[in-house]
C-alpha cells in the first residue's frame, strides 16, 4: 500500500476515534436525558444511558451547591432534583464573577459549559443572572441545532468511515466538514451571543443597552465580570480538524503518485 495512503487512513482513524469517544458515543447514548428529567420522565432513562452518563461526568465540573456524594451520579442527582447537564465534551465556557458570589464559595465564579448538544455547569444560577438583566433563557439558543447534534455527529463519523474505505475524490469535499468544525462552532456561538445581547426584555430588573457578550476573553456586564474561553472539547475539535486536513493532504499525495 502507498505510504501516503496509509498515513491518510491513520490520520482519519485518529480523528474518527476522537470524535467517537468524546462526542458521538455520549451524544447518542445519553440523548434527551436532560429533557426527560425536566419533563418528569426519568423512568424512561435506561440503565445503559445512566452508566454512560456517569462515566463521562465522573470528572466534570461539580457545582459547590451539589454534594460530593451526589455529583457525577445521574440517578442520585435526579432523586435529589439536582441540575444535570449533557455528557459530551464541553467546547466553550463562560464564567461570571460578582460580589454576591464570593470566591470562597464559588472559586470558579458561575461557570456554564457549552456543548454541541446542550449545556452543563451552574446553568440555573446563570439563568437567574440572565433573567435579572432581561435576557432570554439559554434554551432559546440554537434549539434545532442542539436537537440535531447527535445525528450531525454520526454523519461526520460516517464521513470518516467512508474516507478510510473508499478513494472517490468527492470524499475530499465531505472531509472539509470536520476540518471546519472549530470555525462552525465559533460561528454559531458568536451569532447566538449577539442574538441574546440584542433581544433584551423590558421585564429585566436591571436595564442595559443592547450589547454583544464577550466571545473570547474577559469582559464586563453590569456589575458582573465575565470570562469566555475555549475548553477541552474545542481543542479536541482542533485536533480533529488538523488530522482531517492531514488526511486530505496525504490522500491527494497518494493519488498524484498513482497518476504518475
Buried (B, 14 or more C-beta within 10 A) or exposed (E): EBEBBEBBBBBBBBBBEBBBEBBBBBBBBBBBBBEBBEEEEBEEBEEEBBEBBBBBBEEBBBBEEBEEEBBBBBBBBBEEEBBBBBBBBBBBBBBBBBEEBEEEEBEBBBBBBBBBBBBBBBBEBBBEBBBEBBBBEBBEBBEEBBBBBBEBBBEBBEBBEBBBEEBEEEBBEBBEBBBBBBEBBBEBBBEBBBBBBEEBEEEBEEEEEEBEBBBEEEBEBEEBEBBBBBBEBBEBBEBBBBBBBBBBBBBBBBBEEEEE
